[in-house]
Amino acid sequence: DKKKFFAYEFIGTALLTWGYNMTDNSGVMIFMLTLMCWEVSCAHFNNAISLGNLFFNHKSFKDNLAPYLILTVVQFLGSMLGILLTVISVKR
């Protein structure tokens, strides 16, 4: 389900960004988010991984381009939410 895929990427990217900014041990956050989201979205959370998947996936480049562009926007928006959560957390 693509909606679920993009929702997991959005939430995962937001939590990863927030966790990276708020914790001393971001490796644990990355590990936990990857475990939680692996089955649905393969836990990309990083556009470099998505870009590699675009070029090296077994499907054609043309078939993967539109989902990649949507995923890029979703990850960007997720990271913006993560930054907003960080700002809110720091102000408290």
C-alpha positions as CSV (number, residue, x, y, z in Angstrom):
1,D,0.0,0.0,0.0
2,K,1.7,3.2,-1.2
3,K,-0.1,5.5,1.3
4,K,1.1,3.4,4.2
5,F,4.6,3.4,2.7
6,F,4.7,7.2,2.4
7,A,3.2,7.6,5.9
8,Y,5.9,5.4,7.4
9,E,8.6,7.3,5.5
10,F,7.2,10.7,6.6
11,I,6.8,9.7,10.3
12,G,10.2,7.9,10.3
13,T,12.0,10.8,8.8
14,A,10.4,13.2,11.3
15,L,11.3,11.0,14.3
16,L,14.8,10.4,13.0
17,T,15.5,14.1,12.5
18,W,14.0,14.9,16.0
19,G,15.9,12.0,17.6
20,Y,19.2,12.9,15.9
21,N,18.9,16.5,17.2
22,M,17.7,15.6,20.7
23,T,19.7,12.5,21.8
24,D,23.4,11.8,22.3
25,N,23.1,8.3,20.9
26,S,21.3,8.7,17.5
27,G,22.4,5.2,16.5
28,V,19.9,3.7,18.9
29,M,17.2,5.9,17.4
30,I,18.1,4.8,13.8
31,F,18.1,1.1,14.8
32,M,14.7,1.3,16.6
33,L,13.1,3.2,13.7
34,T,14.5,0.8,11.2
35,L,13.1,-2.1,13.1
36,M,9.7,-0.5,13.4
37,C,9.4,0.5,9.7
38,W,11.4,-2.1,7.8
39,E,8.4,-4.3,6.8
40,V,6.4,-1.5,5.3
41,S,8.9,1.0,3.8
42,C,12.3,-0.6,4.0
43,A,13.2,2.4,6.3
44,H,14.9,4.6,3.8
45,F,14.6,7.9,5.8
46,N,17.4,9.3,3.7
47,N,17.2,10.5,0.2
48,A,20.6,9.1,-0.7
49,I,19.3,5.6,0.0
50,S,16.2,6.3,-2.1
51,L,18.3,7.6,-4.9
52,G,20.5,4.5,-4.9
53,N,17.3,2.4,-5.0
54,L,16.1,4.5,-7.9
55,F,19.2,3.7,-10.0
56,F,19.9,0.1,-8.9
57,N,16.4,-1.3,-8.5
58,H,15.5,-4.1,-10.9
59,K,12.5,-2.2,-12.2
60,S,13.0,0.3,-14.9
61,F,14.2,3.8,-14.1
62,K,11.0,5.2,-15.7
63,D,8.7,3.2,-13.5
64,N,10.6,4.3,-10.3
65,L,11.0,8.0,-11.1
66,A,7.5,9.2,-10.0
67,P,7.5,7.3,-6.7
68,Y,11.0,8.6,-6.1
69,L,10.0,12.2,-6.6
70,I,7.0,11.7,-4.3
71,L,9.3,10.1,-1.7
72,T,11.7,13.0,-1.9
73,V,8.9,15.4,-1.1
74,V,7.6,13.2,1.7
75,Q,11.1,12.8,3.3
76,F,11.7,16.6,3.0
77,L,8.4,17.3,4.7
78,G,9.1,14.7,7.4
79,S,12.5,16.3,8.1
80,M,10.8,19.7,8.4
81,L,8.4,18.3,10.9
82,G,11.4,16.8,12.8
83,I,13.0,20.2,12.9
84,L,9.8,21.7,14.2
85,L,9.5,19.1,16.9
86,T,13.2,19.9,17.9
87,V,12.5,23.6,18.1
88,I,9.4,22.9,20.2
89,S,11.3,20.5,22.5
90,V,14.2,22.9,23.0
91,K,12.0,25.9,23.9
92,R,10.5,23.9,26.8
